[in-house]
Amino acid sequence: MAEETHMSAATQVVGSGALGPAFDSVLTAAQAGAPWALRLLYEEVSPAVCGYARGQGADDPEGLVNETFMRAFRRIGDFAGGPAQFRSWVFTIARNLLIDERRRHSRRVIETSVEQHLEDRETVASAEETAMEAVSEAAVIALLHRLPADQRDVLLMRLVGDLTVAQIAEALGRSVGAVKALQRRGLRRLQAAVAKGGAPL
């Protein structure tokens, strides 16, 4: 009953799509090993991590998500920061697992679709957005997979993971300016390829 009360109260302020004002209390409970708190953190962030893993062509996206959170929860006692830092921290773990997987396996074909939306209006020109919206999902998948790895990583974290530029910068260990530049270059390469009918990048 106590667990249900804690979880119900926290769920009211941990909103869909973003960890809410209750993050500090949820984190404290998670660090103390409370199952309800660990479950809330998992449910908040795991869908985005799974989408990122799928977009990167992971062999077993769900398995990678599970391994990501197993590692995160083993080390959660050492974590310090707010909800944005927690999200970036989890994505860093997921990215490192993907890098390990690529060292063991050959390059994989992206298996799932990529959402065609971008909310960061400050770094993307309208013409580029229009060009991207006109492309089929299959074409976007093929084009993304032909981008340089750093540009593809940024766009997948942005489009699928729904991370902000600042969160991506933290996850990749780069500056915000560097991430914005990678995003711009990646989108321009996609736009140029689309304009040429999907010509090689």
Residue pairs with C-beta under 8 A, 6 or more apart in sequence:
3 34
3 35
3 36
4 36
6 29
6 34
6 36
6 37
7 36
7 39
7 40
9 22
10 22
10 25
10 26
10 36
10 37
10 40
11 40
12 22
13 20
13 21
13 22
14 20
14 22
14 23
14 26
14 40
14 44
17 162
18 44
18 83
19 26
19 41
19 44
19 45
19 83
19 86
19 87
20 83
23 82
23 83
23 86
24 82
26 37
26 40
26 41
27 37
27 41
27 76
27 79
27 86
28 37
29 36
29 37
30 37
30 38
30 40
30 41
30 73
30 76
31 76
31 77
31 79
38 73
38 76
41 86
42 69
45 86
45 87
45 90
46 65
46 69
48 87
48 91
48 160
48 161
48 162
48 163
49 64
49 65
49 68
49 90
49 91
49 94
49 161
50 61
50 62
50 64
50 65
51 112
51 115
51 160
51 161
52 91
52 94
52 156
52 157
52 160
52 161
53 61
53 64
53 65
53 94
53 98
54 61
54 110
54 111
54 112
54 160
55 110
55 112
55 114
55 144
55 156
55 159
55 160
56 98
56 110
56 153
56 156
57 107
57 108
57 109
57 110
57 111
57 145
58 64
58 98
58 101
58 108
59 101
59 105
59 108
64 94
64 97
64 98
64 101
65 94
67 97
68 90
68 93
68 94
68 97
69 90
71 93
71 97
72 79
72 89
72 90
72 93
79 85
79 86
79 89
81 89
84 164
84 166
84 167
84 170
85 170
87 163
87 167
88 163
88 167
88 168
88 170
88 171
89 170
89 171
91 157
91 161
91 163
91 167
91 171
92 170
92 171
95 153
95 171
95 172
109 145
110 141
110 144
110 145
113 137
113 140
113 141
114 137
114 140
114 141
114 144
114 156
114 159
114 160
115 159
115 160
116 132
116 133
116 135
116 137
116 140
116 159
117 159
118 124
118 129
118 132
118 158
118 159
118 187
120 158
120 164
120 165
120 183
123 165
123 180
123 183
123 184
124 183
124 184
124 187
127 191
128 187
128 188
128 190
128 191
131 190
131 191
131 194
131 195
132 140
132 187
132 190
132 191
132 194
134 194
135 143
135 190
135 194
139 194
139 198
140 190
142 198
143 190
143 193
143 194
143 198
143 201
144 152
144 155
144 156
144 190
145 152
146 193
146 200
146 201
147 155
147 186
147 189
147 190
147 201
148 186
150 172
150 182
151 182
151 183
151 185
151 186
151 189
152 186
153 172
154 168
154 172
154 179
154 182
154 183
154 186
155 183
155 186
155 187
157 163
157 167
157 168
157 171
157 172
158 165
158 168
158 183
161 168
163 171
165 176
165 179
165 180
165 183
166 176
168 174
168 179
169 175
169 176
169 178
169 179
172 179
174 182
189 201
190 201
192 201
193 199
193 200
193 201
